[in-house]
């Protein structure tokens, strides 16, 4: 995703700072009020801009939404850095998400919009995001393999994919029923996958 850059060097620096301020405000507004309604207007009001003034810093609504999701991911990564704790960092992010329903709602709704349109301008962003997440989680699985938590014969990429699929599905269920314990169910799935990896290893050893 390319950041907007207009005007002189000083103007560019101010633009970058204002863009960061807008994204900080967006995360706060969505966390407080959700992603429905006049979202862009509420963000603009928070930073003292008109809607047109806010959109001067982003080429489109899609660029704004992708930037918000990326800013959320970067905050989560900084707060819950995975290495060297492995899968616990991922589960900590899921636990945190249960306290920011507006951000979960924005991601789920926007991801569904993008998935339903093969020509959507944000498809490349989501492809890159999922590729990076799969790679990071596969690394977490390999950490668990190194500590003996998962069989060394298990496919790290497959286990990572199952955790991501489950997390996305649980987000939708949780948005409909806040009694769903996303983090708890993912922890249980992780334990199940760990145990299953050794059962598969035993079956291969006896054949």
N, C-alpha and C positions, 0 to 999 in steps of 0.2 A: 504494500500500500504506500503510495507516494504522498508525502506531506505537501500541503499547499505552501508555496513560497512566492511572495509578491514584494515588489518594491526594493528599496535599498537594503544593504546589509543590516543596518540598524532596524529597519522595518521588519526584516526577516526574523531577527532575534526577538523583537516584540511579538511578532506573530506566533513564534514557537512557544513563547511563554504564555500567551493568551490561549493558545490551543490546549496547553497543559492545564491551565486554569479551568477551561471549559470541560475537559474530561474529568477533572476532579469533581467539579460541580455536578456533572452528569451522573457519576457514580453515587453521589450523595442523594440527588433527586430521585433516582430510580430506586435506591435502597429504601428511601422514605415513603415514596408514593407509588411505586410500581411503574410499569412501562406503558400503561394505557393512557388514553386522553391526549391532551396537548403537550406531549413530552418536550418537543423542541422549544415551545413557548416557555415552559417552566424552567428549562435549563437556561434559556436566554435571560429570563428575569433574574435568575440566581447570580449571573455574572454581569448584570447591568448592560445587556445588549438587546437590540431588537432581534427578531428572528432572522432578518436579512443580514444583520451584522454578525450573528453567530455563524450563519452558513457561509459567510465570507471566508471562514477558516477551514471549510470542508467543501469538497467539490459536489457532494451530494448527500442525501439522507443515508445512503448505503455506506459511504465512506465514514460518516459520523458513527453509525451503529457498529461498524467493524472496529473503529478506533476505541469505542467504549468497551467492547468485548476484550480487545487487546490490552487496554489499560487495566481492566479487571484481572486478566490473566497475569499481567506483570506484577500487580500488587499481591496476588495470591502466591506467586512464585517467590517473591521477596519475603513474604510472611511465613510461608510454609515450605521453604527450600527442602527438596527431597533428600539430596545426598547429605550425610550418609544414612539417613533413616529409612530409606527404601519406601515401601508402600505406605508407611504411616503418613508421609507428607501428602499423598494423594487423598487418603481418607480424612486428613485434617481439613483439606479444602472442601470436601463434601460436607463435613460437619459444619464448617463456616457457612456454606451456602444455605443451610437451613435457617440462618438468621438474616439472610438478605433475599427474601422471596422476589422482590422486584427485579433483581439482576438475573435470577434464575428464569423468571418469566420472560424477560427480554431475550435471553439467549435461546430458550426453547421456541418461542414464537418466531424469532427471526431465522433460526436454523431451519424450521419447518418451511418458512417462506422461500428460503434459498434452495432447499432440497426439492421443492415442487416446481422449480423453474430452471431447466437445463441451461438457459442463457443468462441466468441472474449474474449481475456484475460482481457479487460477493462469493461466488462459488470457489474461485481460486483461493481466497482468504481462508475459507473453511477447510478446503483440502489441505492447505499448508498447516493449519492449526491441528487437524486430526493427525497428520503425519508426524508432527512434532510431539503430540501427546502419546501416540503409539510408541515412538522411539523412547521417550522418557519412561513410560511405564514398563516397557520391555527391559530397560536398564534396571528398574526397581526389581523386576522379577529375577534378573541375573544376580542382583545383590542377595536376594532371598535364597537363590540356588547356592551361592557361595557360602552362606551361613548354615546350609543344611535344612532350610525351611521348606524348600521345594526340590523335587528330584532334579538332578543335573540333566536328566534325559528329556525333561519336559521342554516344549517349545515356548520360549519366552514371549515371542510375538503373538502366539495364539492366546496365551493367558492374558496378556495385555489387552487384546481385542475384546475378550469376554468381559473384562472389567469395565471397559469403556462403554460397550453396548449396554451392560447392566446399569451403569451410572446414568446414561441418557434416558433409558426407560424409566428408571426410578424417579428422575426429575419430573417427568410428566405425571406419574402417579402422585408424587408429592404435591404438585401444584393443584391437583384435584382433591387431595386428602392430606392435610398437614400432619395427620397421625402416622403417616408412613415414615419410618426411620431409615432414611437413605443411607447414612453412614453405618448404622447397625447391620442393615441387610448386606451392604457391600463387604463389611468385615466377615460376615458369615459366609458369603460367597468365596472370599479369599481363603478362608480356612478350608472350605470344601474343595477348592481347586488344589490347595497344598496337599491335602490328604489324598485326593484322586491321583495326583501325579505319582505318588509312591505306589498306589495300587496298580497303576498302569505299568510301573517299573517291575513290580513283582510278577505280573502276568507275562511280561516279555521274558523274564528270567526263567519261567517254568515251561516256555514253549520251545 
